[in-house]
Amino acid sequence: MRLQVFLSHNGICSRREAMQVIQTGRVKINGQVINEPSVDVSGSEDITVDDRKVMAQDYTYVMLHKPPGTTTTKEDPHAEQTVLDLLPEHLHHLSPVGRLDRDSQGLLLLTNDGALAYRLTHPKFHLDKTYLVRVKGRLSKDHQKELQQGVVIEDHKTAPCRITAVRYNGEITEFHITLHEGRKRQIRLMLKSVGHQVHFLARISIGPLRLGDLKIGQWRYLTDEELKALRMTKQ
């Protein structure tokens, strides 16, 4: 884990503030001043800020059912509500894993385990994420095939995805879409490219994690079984 991330995840300051703290010579590792925020640390070192030891906190893993209208960030002075506003104060040191658009809802993982968060969000690990989507109009078989093969959005072709559980209800098409990319507003832009407006978007799974019956705005700790399954996805 990078030193800058270590300080942030252990409640010393925000990640942005950590960079300044490190670069101004206030941080020591095993008695030596370190000015480089990207230095890798394991947490077993003697790390101090202003000569006060930084105690590595136990890792915490929380599942949140993010409501629409809530911003997925730790700090945003312009946001009406962030995901941390939905958690008790003793969990405000956690960081969201990946992004979930402001207008979307569903499963969001928060943790202070930076190594795990990296493995769950980096595209090279191909972690599947599944979303329940409702669009206006009838999503044709041809458009389903086009989406699954990849479409060009913002000058970049999306990776192949899977569309399943397609149901038609009047003027609305409901389906599941599974992908491993996480570009900003990706699903909405993908559907727009084939002429459909997203009416509803909710993430229902991340790898082995399932949102289940967790109600909007509620949170819970991951179970031991869920955490074990999640760690196995890193292999």
C-alpha positions as a printed NumPy array, in Angstrom:
array([[  0.   ,   0.   ,   0.   ],
       [  1.267,   3.495,  -0.813],
       [  2.3  ,   5.616,   2.18 ],
       [ -0.179,   8.33 ,   1.213],
       [ -3.011,   5.779,   1.189],
       [ -1.822,   4.254,   4.471],
       [ -2.098,   7.594,   6.278],
       [ -5.548,   8.238,   4.851],
       [ -6.881,   4.778,   5.615],
       [ -5.665,   4.988,   9.193],
       [ -7.459,   8.211,   9.989],
       [ -4.542,  10.663,   9.95 ],
       [ -5.93 ,  12.915,   7.215],
       [ -7.479,  12.816,   3.771],
       [ -5.498,  11.363,   0.883],
       [ -4.974,  14.836,  -0.589],
       [ -3.766,  16.214,   2.753],
       [ -1.497,  13.178,   3.21 ],
       [  0.508,  14.15 ,   0.138],
       [  1.345,  17.543,   1.647],
       [  2.084,  16.021,   5.066],
       [  4.586,  13.638,   3.482],
       [  6.2  ,  16.125,   1.103],
       [  6.818,  18.626,   3.92 ],
       [  8.938,  16.092,   5.812],
       [  6.568,  15.332,   8.674],
       [  6.552,  11.57 ,   8.105],
       [  9.221,   9.078,   9.15 ],
       [  9.522,   5.37 ,   8.451],
       [ 11.744,   3.54 ,  10.938],
       [ 13.232,   6.885,  11.968],
       [ 14.003,   8.099,   8.436],
       [ 12.197,  11.088,   6.923],
       [ 10.251,  10.076,   3.807],
       [  9.161,  12.677,   1.264],
       [  7.728,  10.36 ,  -1.383],
       [  3.951,   9.657,  -1.067],
       [  4.111,   6.572,  -3.323],
       [  6.538,   4.603,  -1.14 ],
       [  5.12 ,   1.127,  -0.461],
       [  4.469,   0.172,   3.165],
       [  3.01 ,  -2.957,   4.741],
       [  1.933,  -1.434,   8.057],
       [  4.501,  -3.393,  10.034],
       [  6.985,  -0.504,   9.871],
       [  7.424,   2.155,  12.567],
       [  5.571,   4.995,  10.813],
       [  5.261,   8.354,  12.551],
       [  3.708,  11.737,  11.744],
       [  5.219,  14.628,  13.705],
       [  7.028,  11.918,  15.748],
       [  3.726,  10.321,  16.803],
       [  3.321,   6.687,  15.859],
       [  0.574,   5.821,  13.386],
       [ -1.329,   2.786,  14.609],
       [ -2.625,   0.612,  11.796],
       [ -6.355,   0.13 ,  12.221],
       [ -8.046,  -3.192,  11.815],
       [ -9.564,  -3.655,   8.411],
       [-13.307,  -3.111,   8.168],
       [-15.604,  -4.145,   5.321],
       [-19.073,  -2.669,   4.892],
       [-21.797,  -3.229,   2.304],
       [-24.074,  -0.249,   1.656],
       [-27.226,  -0.018,  -0.467],
       [-26.505,   3.372,  -1.972],
       [-29.611,   5.454,  -2.684],
       [-29.949,   7.47 ,  -5.892],
       [-28.927,  11.096,  -5.444],
       [-26.016,  10.215,  -3.153],
       [-22.448,  10.944,  -4.256],
       [-19.882,   8.139,  -4.084],
       [-16.998,  10.011,  -2.52 ],
       [-15.454,  10.725,   0.864],
       [-15.234,  14.481,   0.44 ],
       [-17.233,  16.783,  -1.83 ],
       [-18.234,  20.245,  -0.599],
       [-20.718,  20.527,  -3.466],
       [-22.519,  17.23 ,  -2.806],
       [-25.867,  17.328,  -1.04 ],
       [-25.113,  13.938,   0.503],
       [-22.166,  11.543,   0.261],
       [-22.164,   7.84 ,   1.019],
       [-20.269,   8.507,   4.263],
       [-23.243,  10.545,   5.501],
       [-25.148,   7.247,   5.611],
       [-22.613,   5.61 ,   7.924],
       [-21.969,   6.222,  11.642],
       [-19.027,   8.463,  12.455],
       [-16.786,   5.594,  13.576],
       [-16.863,   4.274,   9.982],
       [-15.946,   7.556,   8.283],
       [-12.363,   6.385,   7.774],
       [-13.601,   3.895,   5.159],
       [-13.369,   4.568,   1.429],
       [-15.748,   3.503,  -1.345],
       [-14.449,   0.707,  -3.569],
       [-14.966,   1.859,  -7.13 ],
       [-17.684,   4.201,  -8.293],
       [-21.442,   4.173,  -8.545],
       [-23.032,   7.078, -10.388],
       [-24.929,   9.684,  -8.381],
       [-28.21 ,   8.805, -10.083],
       [-27.732,   5.051,  -9.61 ],
       [-28.354,   2.874,  -6.581],
       [-27.293,  -0.492,  -5.284],
       [-24.376,  -2.381,  -3.815],
       [-21.362,  -0.349,  -2.73 ],
       [-18.451,  -1.792,  -0.776],
       [-16.489,   0.445,   1.612],
       [-13.275,  -0.552,   3.36 ],
       [ -9.916,   0.669,   4.651],
       [ -8.167,  -2.341,   3.082],
       [ -6.41 ,  -0.551,   0.256],
       [ -4.764,  -3.66 ,  -1.166],
       [ -8.084,  -5.467,  -1.51 ],
       [ -9.771,  -2.358,  -2.929],
       [ -7.098,  -2.14 ,  -5.627],
       [ -7.544,  -5.764,  -6.629],
       [-11.312,  -5.347,  -6.804],
       [-11.267,  -2.217,  -8.965],
       [ -8.378,  -2.631, -11.397],
       [ -9.694,  -3.743, -14.804],
       [ -6.923,  -6.305, -15.298],
       [ -8.496,  -8.544, -12.646],
       [-11.805,  -8.747, -14.582],
       [-14.128,  -8.73 , -11.576],
       [-17.722,  -9.115, -12.733],
       [-20.316,  -6.582, -11.615],
       [-23.997,  -7.121, -12.369],
       [-26.652,  -4.419, -12.656],
       [-30.421,  -4.449, -12.882],
       [-31.376,  -2.059, -15.671],
       [-34.675,  -0.706, -16.956],
       [-34.767,   1.276, -20.179],
       [-37.508,   3.017, -22.074],
       [-38.528,   1.171, -25.223],
       [-37.995,  -2.386, -26.419],
       [-34.343,  -3.464, -26.389],
       [-34.096,  -5.525, -29.553],
       [-32.086,  -8.719, -30.011],
       [-29.797,  -6.882, -32.423],
       [-29.093,  -4.144, -29.882],
       [-28.496,  -6.736, -27.172],
       [-25.939,  -8.446, -29.403],
       [-24.307,  -5.113, -30.268],
       [-23.953,  -4.186, -26.598],
       [-22.568,  -7.588, -25.677],
       [-19.914,  -7.388, -28.394],
       [-18.878,  -3.871, -27.334],
       [-19.877,  -0.393, -28.469],
       [-17.877,   2.792, -28.934],
       [-18.453,   5.446, -26.284],
       [-16.248,   8.499, -25.919],
       [-13.858,   7.164, -28.604],
       [-13.304,   3.876, -26.771],
       [-14.859,   0.49 , -27.475],
       [-16.277,  -1.196, -24.399],
       [-15.227,  -4.712, -23.445],
       [-17.649,  -7.581, -24.097],
       [-20.447,  -7.914, -21.531],
       [-23.389, -10.224, -20.831],
       [-27.085,  -9.376, -21.   ],
       [-29.458, -11.82 , -19.301],
       [-32.93 , -12.072, -17.735],
       [-34.521,  -9.824, -20.359],
       [-38.175,  -9.002, -19.68 ],
       [-40.551,  -6.702, -21.524],
       [-43.179,  -4.787, -19.574],
       [-45.134,  -2.422, -21.777],
       [-42.801,   0.388, -22.811],
       [-40.057,  -0.746, -20.431],
       [-37.356,  -3.399, -20.971],
       [-35.769,  -4.854, -17.823],
       [-32.577,  -6.92 , -17.879],
       [-29.337,  -7.772, -16.111],
       [-26.035,  -6.585, -17.542],
       [-22.716,  -7.977, -16.315],
       [-19.414,  -6.263, -17.065],
       [-15.997,  -5.82 , -15.488],
       [-15.201,  -2.298, -16.624],
       [-16.103,   0.671, -14.452],
       [-15.939,   3.778, -16.576],
       [-17.97 ,   6.82 , -15.57 ],
       [-21.647,   6.447, -16.492],
       [-20.663,   3.534, -18.705],
       [-23.964,   1.641, -18.785],
       [-25.991,   4.792, -19.425],
       [-23.678,   5.758, -22.292],
       [-23.764,   2.234, -23.718],
       [-27.549,   2.208, -23.813],
       [-27.645,   5.73 , -25.226],
       [-25.418,   4.566, -28.09 ],
       [-28.167,   2.164, -29.21 ],
       [-30.954,   4.678, -28.693],
       [-32.25 ,   3.87 , -25.212],
       [-32.541,   6.008, -22.093],
       [-31.871,   4.312, -18.762],
       [-34.904,   4.603, -16.518],
       [-33.49 ,   2.67 , -13.532],
       [-30.018,   1.356, -12.674],
       [-29.021,  -0.648,  -9.6  ],
       [-25.89 ,  -2.695,  -8.961],
       [-26.945,  -6.035,  -7.513],
       [-23.632,  -7.878,  -7.248],
       [-19.865,  -7.402,  -7.149],
       [-18.038, -10.666,  -7.719],
       [-19.395, -13.057,  -5.07 ],
       [-21.177, -10.299,  -3.095],
       [-24.947, -10.035,  -3.482],
       [-27.057,  -7.047,  -2.475],
       [-29.923,  -9.335,  -1.482],
       [-32.675,  -7.736,   0.577],
       [-30.568,  -4.922,   2.051],
       [-32.864,  -1.891,   1.946],
       [-31.981,   1.427,   0.316],
       [-29.799,   3.54 ,   2.606],
       [-28.994,   0.651,   4.961],
       [-25.576,  -0.878,   5.567],
       [-24.094,  -3.95 ,   7.215],
       [-20.714,  -5.568,   7.838],
       [-19.619,  -8.307,   5.48 ],
       [-19.896, -11.818,   6.894],
       [-16.818, -14.016,   7.3  ],
       [-18.083, -16.176,   4.442],
       [-18.484, -13.168,   2.134],
       [-15.038, -11.85 ,   2.998],
       [-13.441, -15.244,   2.358],
       [-15.179, -15.492,  -1.023],
       [-14.146, -11.926,  -1.888],
       [-10.503, -12.57 ,  -1.078],
       [-10.54 , -15.663,  -3.267],
       [-11.411, -13.467,  -6.248],
       [ -7.965, -11.854,  -5.956],
       [ -6.154, -15.018,  -6.954]])
